[in-house]
Amino acid sequence: MNSELVKESLGKFSEVLSFNYPAVGWYFSSEEIENSFVFRKNKWVCMFMYMKMVLNNGKRIRFSGDSDRACDGPASYFGFAEIDANVGEFLTETERVFKNIEISKAYVRETQALIHPPRAKYLYMEKLENIDNDRKIEVANIFPASPPDLLKLVSLSNYDRFTNDNAFTPFCSACQGVFTIPYNEKFKDHPKSVIGLFDIVAMKFLPEDMLAFSMPSNRFVEMANNIEGSFLDKKFKSPTSF
């Protein structure tokens, strides 16, 4: 979805909702865009160590297959590298987020089915308002300021659907939650919203009040267009009898 259109949609959301942090957009490119942050090789990091740098300083992060020895999660989950064969043992024995190796390995198999090949050599994450208008946004992340704001987003996700599961909270790494899974939703007939940043490791680097609400850009625009006429419409007066 064209970046300019996505930013216009963000404006519609901002008129009726509050956010703790600036929205973030994701886009592929074959260009090595100057002044992008690139992970150092052979030194483990978590991409969320640098989230404040993106949100507060307007820096963009560049992901590619070259970063697999540093921030290996995005390299694998964004499709640039194969998932490490030992990740099942890591999740069970090191992080202890699964009770046994059988469950962990089954989870990894399910995860692999959600990963799509990159559309270009590089994937960028950048504050949405800073992204050039000619970029094609794949996924948008917004950060609701309070439980009522989250409630409104969940309700809007179901506003044009008869099913009741159009915003969901998957168990996954934070990088899967903000890109891999919402990007996978793009390829579905009825894409859903993803509530994320529930990650034992990533939470150590993130503010306690930070929660991501993520969507493929086409759904982001669609939901923004649904605000008018909905319960979020500024012209709507909520009934006072209840």
N, C-alpha and C positions, 0 to 999 in steps of 0.2 A: 504494500500500500504506500502511495506517495507520502513522503515525510510532511509536506505542507498540509495535506488533508488530515494526517494523524495529529499534527499540532493544533489544527483547528478543533478537532474533536476533544483534545485535552482541555482547550478553553471552555468547551461546553461542560465538561466534568467539573472544572474548577469553579464554575458559577454556582454549583449546587452541593459540592462536597468539599471537605477540608482534607489536606494532605500534610503529613509531617515532613516529607522530603520531596525534592523535585522528581518528576517522572523520568524514566530511563527508556531508551529505545535501542533496538538491536538491528544491525544491517550487515549484509555481506558485501565485500568489495574485493576486486583483484588488485587494488592500489595499496601501497604502503603509505598510508596517510601520515604526514609529518606531525611531530609532537604527540604521537600516540605512546601510551605506556605499554611496554613489552616486558613480559616476565623474563628474568635472568635464567639461563639454563643451569641445570645441575644444583639448584638450590630450592628446596621445597617451600612453597608459599600457598596460601589460600587466596583466591581472587577477592574475597570479601575483606581481606586486610586493606584493600585499596578502594573500598566503596566510598569512603568519605572523600577521597581524592577526586572521584568522579562527581559526586554530588556537590561538594563544597568548592572545588577548584576548577570544575569544568573540564577535567581531563578525560580522555577516552582511553579505553583499554582495547588492545588488539589481541585476538586469539588466533592461533593457527596450530598446525602440527608441530611447529618448532618449540612449543611451550610444554611438551608432554613430560619433560623431566623436572619442570618446576611446578606449575599448577596442573597436575595430571588429570584432575576431574573434568574440567572443561575440555581439555584436549580429547578425552574419550567420549564424554557425553554430548559434545557438540559435533562429533563425527569426524574429527581430524585424525584420530588414532584408535587402534583397537583397544577394547577394555582389557586391562591386565588380567591374565589368567588366574592370578592369586588374589584378586579383589574379594572373592568370597571369604577366604581365610581372614583377610584384613578386616572386613566388616564384622566378622564373628569374634575373632580372637583379639584384635587390637582395639577397635572401636566398641565392640560388644553391643551392637545394635540389633543383632539377631541371636536367637537362642542357640542355634546349631548351624553347622555348615550346610546341611541339606536345604534349610530354609533360605540361607544366604545365596546359595548357588541358583536356586529357583528364582529368587528375586533378580539376580543379575541377568538371567535369561529373559525375564519379562522386560527388564530395562533395555536390553539390546533391541527389542522390537520397536522401541519408541524413537530410536536414533535415526536421523536422516543424513545422507551425504551432504556436505557443505555445498552451497551454491557458488562459492568462489574460494579463493585461496585464504582469505581472511574474514573473520567475523569481528565486528566492532560493537562495543557497548558504550553508550554515550548519553549524557543528559539530553533528553528529548528536545528541549528548546534550542540546543546548540547544533543539532544535526542539519546539514545542508538540505534545502528543500527538494533537491533532485534525487535524494537517496530513497531507496525502497525499504521501508521499515517492515521487519518480519514479526517482531514481538514488542509489546509495550508493557512496562512495569509501572504501576502506580502504588503509592504507599499511604493507605487510609490512616487518618489521624486518630481515630477513636473507634470503639465498637459500634456506635451508631452509624459511622461512615461505612464500616465494613458491612453492616447489615443492609444498608442501602445498595451497595454494590452487588451483594448476593441476590437481593430482591430484583434488581435491574437485570441481572443475568438470567433470571427466570421469567421476566416480564413478557417476552414474546415466545415462550415455549410452554407446552402443556405438561412436560415432565418436570420433576422437582430436583434434579441433580445437575444443574447447569453451572454450578460453581462447586468445585471440590478441592479437598485437601489431601493430596497424595503423600505417602511417606517416601521421602527421597532426599538426596543431597540438595543443598541450597541452589547450586548451579543448575541442577535438573529442574528445580521448581521455577526458576526465573527465565529459563530459556528452553531446555530440551522438551519438557512436557507441554508448555503452551505452544511451542513451535510445531509439535506433533499435532496439536489440535487444529492447526491451520489446514491440514490435509483431510479433515473430516467435514461431512455435510453440515453438521451442527456443532461448531466448535464451542468448547466450554471455557469458563474462567478458572484460573488456578490460584489457590491461596497458598503461599509458600514462605520460605525462609525458616522452616522447621528442621534445623540441622544442628546436631549436638556440637560439631566442630565450628561451623560458621558462626554460630551464635556468640562465640567468644570474641568475635571481631566486629559485631554489629551492635547498634544501640538497642536497648531493651524494648523500646517502643516501635521498632521497625518490623513491619509486616508487609509482604509484597502481594499485590493482587495483579495477576498477569494474564494477558490475552494475546492471541495472534492479532495483528494489526487490523485485519478485516473485521473481526468481531469487536474490537475496540471502537472502530468507527461506527459500526452498526449499533452498538449499545449507546454511544453518544447521541446518535440520531433518534434513539428511542426515548430520550429524556423528555422531549416535548410531548405533552399529552399524558405522561406517566405521573405517578405519585411524587416524582421529583420536580415536576414542572412548577416553576415559581408562581404560575397563575392558579395552581390547584390549591384549594382550601380544604385541609383535612377535616373530615366530619368531627363535630364536637360532642357527639352523643356517646362516644366511647373512647 
